[in-house]
Amino acid sequence: MSENLKIDIVYLWVDGSDSEFIKEKKDWQEKLGIPHNDDNADARFVDNQELRYSLRSVEINAPWVNKIYIVTNGQIPDWLDLSKTDKIKIINHKAIIPAKYLPCFNSRVIETFVTNIPDLSEYFLLSNDDCFVNRPVQPDFFIDDSGLPIPRLFHYDYTDEVLEKSLYKKSVLHSINLIKEKYGKTLMYVPHHNMDLYSKKIFNKCLEEFKEEFEKLRNQKFRELSIQRVIFLLYQIANHESNIVCEYEDTFDGIHADSLYADIKEISKLQRQILSKTPYLLCINDEPDVSSQYRNQLPYLLQIMYPKKQDWEKNSQPLCEKKLQEYQKICITVSRKLFWKRILENIFSIKNKIVDRQKYKVVTILWKKIQFKSKRKEH
């Protein structure tokens, strides 16, 4: 692709702690008789400062991104100084979404209107605020030489048990079935849950192709069973609008993961996952059952991962220096342990399954010694 190719990035963002937003959301739930459940829980709208660090990650690891559009209901992050940059634009829902669909508390609906953003480049990345570019990438990570997007998807088996528990999985399967009915192709995937690149032309063709389904979706102020964003990626594949498809299994075995979906339920486990997989793309998921303790810890981890403050950030109250140093120490310790473990695994060519019991015994002894020495240093 040409070095002059322009690629923008579009974020959907909301400050769920805003009192006016909370009241409006509650009023509409009561008006429509929408029960309070996992699909419209406060966790879907909580701001853990992810957007600040996601923007840092893009500027550090994908500085070639042209413009950054943040689609909001009119809110502006209190740390963002728009006077210091012409790269970032705030896009109000009212500027791209017809009034009859507003207000909207359903990100799936908002996504379908992003191509209405004025001056949006032909190629754009669509992202949520909990997604990060964790390692340096070039445009060819997202787009091939012929100018077609590269979808990233995981193979998935949709069991009755999974579908009973997850409205999200039901919606993905609904989208898979729509493709099967239309094109006779069964594409059993689940999204990698991170930023993907789209072409406005292909995106709009998909909107037109499934016009009735998208209209049903657009009338849902809160999440219900509906067509899901994965439909755009499946449409690309079914119509040969993608030459390359990155297909992953449920587990990743390698040094660098293309895309890692992690959970903040256990911050220490999250650190180990990130440091061991060193992903190019990272999503840190926040579920309704996550404690406030873990949410409060997340900014410290993100500050360690993406420490460089950008010009567009206002001087805000800094994180507790003592806590920050504690987290840095933890990260260093975990990193050292993983470094030595990886060396031992490489020496004995050990992956997930170990066949040679003698080698396993040697590695186990050495690994325990490393852990013991690390613990002594910590104390």
Secondary structure, DSSP 4 states (H G I P E B T S, - for coil): --TT--EEEEEE---TT-HHHHHHHHHHHHHHT----GGG-GGGT---SHHHHHHHHHHHH-TT---EEEEESS---TTB-GGG-SSEEEEEHHHHS-GGG-S---HHHHHTTGGGSTT--SEEEEEETTEEE-S---GGGTB-TTS-B--EEEE----HHHHHH-HHHHHHHHHHHHHHHHHS----EEE-SS-EEEEHHHHHHHHHHTHHHHHHHHT-SS--S---THHHHHHHHHTT--S--EEE-SS--SSS-SEEEEESSSHHHHHHHHHHH--SEEEEE--TT--HHHHHHHHHHHHHHS----TTB---PPPPHHHHHHHHHHHHHHHHHHHHHHHHHHHTT--SS---HHHHHHHHHHHHHHHHHHHHHH-
